[in-house]
Amino acid sequence: KDSGPPLADAEEAALRARHRLRAIGLQVVRTWPWPQWARWLCSQSFVILTSEVAEIFEGLMQRGALSICSIGSAEKTVYDEANLDKICVADGQTQWCILDMEKVVERKASCERCRVSLGWGFKADVRVASLRESGLASLTLQWHNAALEALTPDRNPSISTLSAKLTRGRTQRLVLYISAVSNDADGSSSDFARAIVDVVKADIAEQHSAPEFKMDGLVFRGNLHGLANLQRWLDCFLELERDEDYSLTGSVWVAIRPIKHGGWATEQLVREVLAHVFSMEPALRFPQFFSPTDMAALSDDSRRSRVCHLMDHLAGAVIEAWPPETPAVTAEDAEQSPNQQMPDKDCWFDLCAWPCAASICSSSHATR
């Protein structure tokens, strides 16, 4: 029987393991799955191998693996290959899982890997940054306790572990490694895994996602490439709503980065900027700016496009030509002069302008 290592060596290994556990931290250690515990414990053990030639020689002779033959006045060692093959080689470290518990206890065990999608793009980046900042170690402990509270006492597992890690595929994902042993022989160990997934999804949606809101009644004019600059400046994501014909409806869904996770723009500020840039009413209006001759010249598409591009580049504005405002006509005036309601073909048009998104982002006043 192996008497084990000397007491001094065992105490040295235990002291070294305790120091490393303190450095790792109790909160982190409690979230380790069982296989990681097994690997860590094996990594902390060591053995000092010593061999005595005489003992090895006697052992091989007892197993019939070798013998000594006398040839004349000399003695010769002879090996028996058949008996040597019967001596087993020491196996390496074996792999085990919590499912092996079913072999030694009359309870059901489960070991599951669940993937929770975090989406893609801006929204996924916000969720990943929030999860990393909060710390997966503390979050897994929080989710573990919340899942146990969500289950009734008779459905709680007797043994359970939870660990998580972030991975990247077609979308950002959170992978959960869940192990559980049921409370009795008839209980189900998979209830705990379902409770964990429900708790994680609810917590991510409530605590680790970008706040969203919708704005209606907007008008999107001109080149919309400036939206990218607007999103970078406000650190938000804009999703323009479209109908079945893929035409803009005037509504936009907005997701902003929370201030506690590195954002700076509030919902009120984003609403004010969008209402100013995409307002239905012009920010500036110059009455009778375009003459009938100008309007005739701007009827050419290429020329009108060059003028609009020039105004966008030099003045940072989106422009449109609107017919002049007409005063409200009462019913009495309409009966006396109905021709006043008819638009004049030779009238002058007003110049209406709105600030473009790129001009606001590059303005010296648009500072954080």
C-alpha positions, -999 to +999 in steps of 0.1 A: +000+000+000+013+035-009+018+055+022+016+088+003+040+117+002+059+129+032+039+152+055+062+181+048+057+179+011+019+176+015+019+207+038+040+227+013+016+218-016-015+227+005+000+261+016+009+269-020-027+261-031-042+283-004-021+313-015-032+308-051-069+305-041-067+338-022-051+355-052-079+342-075-107+353-052-136+335-036-162+350-059-143+337-090-137+303-076-174+297-067-183+301-104-159+274-116-175+244-133-166+210-120-141+201-148-122+233-141-120+224-104-106+190-113-080+204-136-070+231-111-066+206-082-045+183-104-023+212-114-016+219-077-004+184-069+031+171-074+050+140-068+087+132-063+097+099-081+126+080-067+136+045-079+158+018-065+174-005-091+173-035-068+135-031-062+127-027-099+148-058-107+131-079-080+097-067-091+103-077-127+115-111-116+084-117-094+062-109-125+082-133-146+093-105-169+130-115-165+152-142-153+188-150-147+205-178-166+239-192-161+260-198-191+292-214-182+308-192-155+288-161-165+253-151-156+230-135-182+196-116-178+169-129-201+137-109-207+103-126-213+085-104-239+051-120-233+052-112-196+065-077-203+035-070-224+012-080-195+026-052-173+002-022-179+016+012-185+003+039-161-026+058-176-027+096-178-053+119-164-088+108-171-116+131-182-148+132-162-180+152-161-209+159-137-229+133-157-207+107-140-226+115-107-255+094-120-232+064-117-227+068-080-259+085-067-295+078-076-302+112-090-305+128-124-276+150-136-274+174-166-246+192-182-257+217-209-243+245-230-267+272-239-261+301-263-278+335-258-276+358-288-265+394-281-274+406-316-251+425-339-238+459-346-242+488-322-267+471-299-244+440-296-214+462-288-233+480-260-244+446-245-209+431-247-193+462-232-218+463-204-213+426-196-176+429-195-177+460-174-200+444-149-178+413-148-190+378-159-178+363-126-201+384-105-229+382-130-229+344-132-232+343-094-261+368-095-278+348-123-272+315-104-289+328-072-318+344-092-325+311-110-326+292-077-351+318-063-373+314-094-377+277-088-398+262-061-378+244-033-388+210-045-374+218-080-341+233-068-310+211-077-289+197-049-257+206-067-254+233-095-227+253-112-228+280-138-200+296-159-202+319-190-180+333-217-184+357-246-179+344-282-182+359-316-199+342-346-224+356-371-236+375-340-222+382-306-231+354-282-230+346-245-223+309-239-236+294-207-222+262-192-248+248-168-244+217-146-269+204-121-278+174-100-315+169-091-327+170-056-341+135-056-344+105-079-376+117-095-367+153-100-356+169-132-322+186-135-330+204-167-354+229-149-325+247-135-310+252-170-342+267-183-345+290-153-309+302-159-316+311-196-348+330-187-330+350-159-301+358-182-322+370-211-344+392-188-313+407-171-296+415-204-327+432-218-332+453-186-297+461-174-273+456-203-290+469-234-291+503-251-322+523-243-345+527-273-372+551-283-391+560-314-396+594-331-424+601-356-432+630-379-397+635-393-388+644-429-356+630-444-343+652-472-313+652-494-283+628-491-287+606-460-250+597-459-246+623-431-265+599-408-233+580-402-216+611-389-247+619-367-246+584-352-209+586-344-212+620-329-242+612-307-229+576-301-263+561-311-279+539-337-306+552-361-329+528-379-352+545-404-386+529-407-398+519-441-431+507-455-438+478-478-426+497-508-393+505-490-403+542-488-394+562-457-423+567-433-409+596-414-403+575-382-370+564-368-360+540-340-331+553-319-308+533-296-283+553-275-254+542-254-260+546-217-240+572-199-228+547-173-213+526-201-194+554-219-222+573-236-226+611-234-258+620-252-291+620-233-324+610-249-336+647-247-305+659-266-309+632-293-346+641-297-338+678-300-310+672-326-332+650-348-362+673-345-340+702-356-323+684-385-353+665-399-380+691-391-410+694-413-408+732-412-376+748-426-350+763-402-345+793-425-369+806-452-360+834-477-392+847-494-392+853-531-356+840-536-361+822-569-375+840-599-395+823-626-364+823-647-344+805-619-371+779-615-370+772-652-333+768-651-335+744-620-360+722-638-329+705-653-321+676-630-283+677-634-282+715-628-305+712-597-283+684-584-251+705-587-267+734-569-279+712-541-245+696-538-228+730-537-251+742-509-245+711-490-207+714-494-203+752-488-232+761-465-238+727-449-275+730-457-302+710-475-323+734-496-357+732-513-378+757-533-412+762-519-441+783-533-447+815-513-469+814-483-504+826-490-525+842-463-556+824-451-586+831-472-620+835-455-653+822-471-664+858-477-632+867-495-634+836-516-668+845-528-657+880-538-625+870-556-622+832-562-592+838-586-570+847-557-569+811-546-552+800-579-514+799-579-497+823-602-475+805-627-451+834-628-447+838-590-414+838-572-404+808-550-391+809-514-357+793-505-361+769-476-331+755-458-324+728-432-290+720-415-276+688-428-264+661-403-227+664-414-226+702-408-239+698-373-214+671-364-184+692-378-196+725-363-174+740-337-204+744-315-212+706-316-188+697-288-193+672-260 
